[in-house]
C-alpha cells in the first residue's frame, strides 16, 4: 500500500504547527509510523526532565485570554469556536502546552484520531513530568487503535503490533509505580534515621479508674460536594470548573473509585463526589 493512500489534508494552521512532524509520520506505512511515534514519545517521557513545575505552568496558561475565551466557547457548546481560540493561542505563543490537551480532548470526542494523537502527544513532549500524562498516554494508545481499525485496508499486523506496545506500556507503568513506592519507602526511612531520637522518660503512673480529664474531640467532619456529569464532561473539565485547575482531576477520580473504572468511564447523569 502506497503512502499516498494515507496522505491527509490537514488544516493550514495545523500544518504550520506540525511542520516536520507530519512529514516524518507519513514516511513508511502509517500504522508503523504511529508505532514509531509512540516509541519516540515514550523514550522522551522516560529520559526528559522538566525544569519547572508542569502544574504551575498549566495554571498560568489557564489564565491566558485566548485560552479562557476558548474555554468559554467550549462550555457554550461552540467547539469550532473553542478550537479557533486554542489554535490562535498556540500561534501567538508556541511554547504553550495546555492548549494541546484541550484540542486533543475535543478531537478525541469528535473521533478525529490523527489530530487527537498529535495534540496529546505534543503536550506530553512539552510537559514530560505532568501528573496527567498517564491518562493522556492511554488516550493516545486508544486513538491509535481506533484510527488503524478505521482504515479501509489496515496494514497487515499493525493492530497486533499496537496491541503488543500497549501491553509493554502497561508493564512499564506497573514497574514505574513499584519503583516510586520503593523511593517513597527509602525516603521515609532516611527521614526517620535523620530525626533526633527522643529522650526516654519514665511514664507517670496513671490511675485506670480515674476518668479522663478531657475527652478527645471527634475529628471535624469534612463537607463533601457532589457534581452531576453532563454531556461532554471530562475529569479535567470538571476539575477546572470546581477547583479552577484542570490538573486536579486525579483528586476527583480517587474519590470516586467505586463508580469509575478509569478516568474515561464518565457517563452522563453520574453523581460524583467532589472532595
SULBELMO-V793106 format. One line per field, one symbol per residue. ss: DSSP state (A for helix, B for strand, O for the rest). phi: phi as a letter, one per 30 degrees, with the letter a starting at -180 (. if undefined). burial: b if it has 16 or more other ideal C-beta (glycine too) atoms within 10 Angstrom, else e. Layout:
ss=???
phi=???
burial=???
This chain:
ss=OOAAAAOOOOOAAAAAAAOAAAAAAOOOOAAAAAAAAAAAAAAAAAAOOOOOOAAAAAAAAAOOAAAAAAAAAAAOOOAAAAAAAAAAAAAAOOOOOAAAAAAAAAAAAOOOAAAAAAAAAAAAAAOOOOOOAAAAAAAAAAAAAAAAAAOOOOOOOAAAAAAAAAAAAAAAAAAAAAAAAAAAAAAAAAAAAAOOOOOOOOOOOOOOOOOOOOOOOOOOOOOOBBBBOOOOOOAAAAAAAAAOOAAAAAAAAAAOOOOOOOOOOOOOOOBBBBO
phi=.ddddcdcddeeddddddhdeddddddiddddddddddddddddddcdbcdbddddddddddddedddddddddddicddddeeddddddddbdddceedddddddddddicddddddddddddddbdcdddddddddddddddddddddddbeedidddddddddddddddddddddddddddddddddddddddddddbddddbdddddddbdddddddcdccbbcdcdidbddddddddciadddddeddddbedccdadccdbejdccdcd
burial=eeeeebeeeeeeebeebbeeebeebeeebbbebbbebbeebbeebeeeeeeeebbebbbebbebebbebbbebbeeeebeebbbbbbbbbeeeeebbbbbbbbbbbbbeeeebbbbbbbbbbbbbbbbebebbebbbbbbbbbbbebbeeeeebbeebbeebeebbeebeeeeeeeeeeeeeeeeeeeeeeeeeeeeeeeeeeeeeeeeeeeeeeeeeeeeeeeeebebeeebbbbbbbbebeeebbbbbbbbeebeeebeebeebeeeeebebe
